Amino acid sequence: MATTAEQTYVTVGRRKTATARVRLTRGTGKIEVNGQEPEAYFKTEDFTRAALSPLKTVEMADQVDIKVKAEGGGLNGQAGAVRLGIARALEKMNGDLREALKKDGHMTRDPRSRERKKSGQPGARKRFQFSKR
């Protein structure tokens, strides 16, 4: 996707029921998640660190501007979705970064998600108590 003067890389990251749409351009290191600073949006340092870890891996935190629209799930799932989206955008921008991102596990979509509740029982796996008499 080419904009007027610079290249914009648009990718999607997903985790559990969360989705993050990431727009990455070359710039000065300005990062925005749903219109806020990542530290303000994710509230805890752990989620912020997890979401921005691909930038730290390839040491490009001050060379790119990132805008993220995250929705669905909770903050943990959204942080994971943002992480995958940023990693995919960095790879799209420069294919040579793939090896480093893959080595640190940023390119893998985490397939774990909540199992659905089954009918005839109180939860996904839990059964109602069995009474012999």
N, C-alpha and C positions, 0 to 999 in steps of 0.2 A: 504494500500500500504506500504509494508515494504522495506526500503532501507538497506544498509549494517549494520549499527549499531543502527540506530534510526528510529522511526516511522515518516512517512510523511503523513500528512492528506491533501488530495486534495478535494476542493469543488468549487462550482460555485455560484456566486451571480448575480442577475439581477435587473435592475431598469430602467424603460422607455425603451430606445433602447440600453442601456449600459450593458456590460457583464464583470464580473471580475472573473478570475480564480485564486484561492488562494491556495498556498502551505505553510502549517504550520508545523514547526518542533520545538521540544524543543531546547532552546538555550539561548541567552543572550539579546534578545530584539532588534535584527537588523531587520528593516522593509524596504522593497524596493518595490516601485510601478513603473512599467515599467522602471526599472533600475535606478531610482532616489529616493532620500529621499522623504517621503510623503509631507513634507513642501514645497519642491521645485516643486513637480509635481502638487499638488492641488492649489498652489499659495496663496489661502486665508486660514486663520486660521480656519474659519467656516467649510470648506470642509474637512480639515485635521482632525479637532475634530470630525466631524460626521463619517468619515470613520473609525477612530480608537476608537470610543466610546465603542464597545464591550469589548475591552481590559481593558478599564478603569472600566467598570461595574464589571468584574470578577477579577480585580487587577492582571493581568498576563502580563503586558506590558514588564517586564524585564525577563520573563521566556520562551518566545517563539520567534522564528525567522519566519518572514513572507515574502514571495515573491509573488507579485501580478502582473498579466498581465491584464490590463484593456483596453477595446476597445469599440468603438461605443458611441453614445450619446455625451453629454457634461460633464464638470467636476462635475456638481451637480449629474447627473445620475450615473456617475462612482463612486462618493463618496458613494452613496447609495448602489451600487452594491458591492463595497468593504466591506462595513459595514455588509451586509448580508452574504457575503462569509466568512468573518472572524468569524462571530457568528456561522455559520454552522460548520466551521472547529474546533472551540473551543468545540462545543457540541460533535463532532465526537471524539475528543481527550479525553474528560471527560464528560460523560452523566449527572453527577451531576450538571453541570453548566447550564443546560437547563432552569431550573426554574428561575434563576436570569436573564438570557438573555431574556427569554420570558416576564418576568415581566417588563423589561425596553423597550420592543417592538423591540428587535433586530432580532427576529426569524421570523418576518412577512414579506412576500414579498409584497411590495407596488404595487397594481394592476393598479394604475393610469398610463395611457400613453396617448400619443397624439391621438386624434380622426382623422380618415382619412378625407381628403377633398372629398366631394360628387360632382358628375358631375351636371352641370346645376346651380351651385352656386359658389360664389367666395371663400368660405372657408368651414370648417366643418359644421358650423351652420348658418353662415351669409347668407342672401339671397340677390339677386340683388334687387335694389329699385323698388317698385311696383308703376306704374303710371296708374291711373284710366283713364285719358284722354291724 
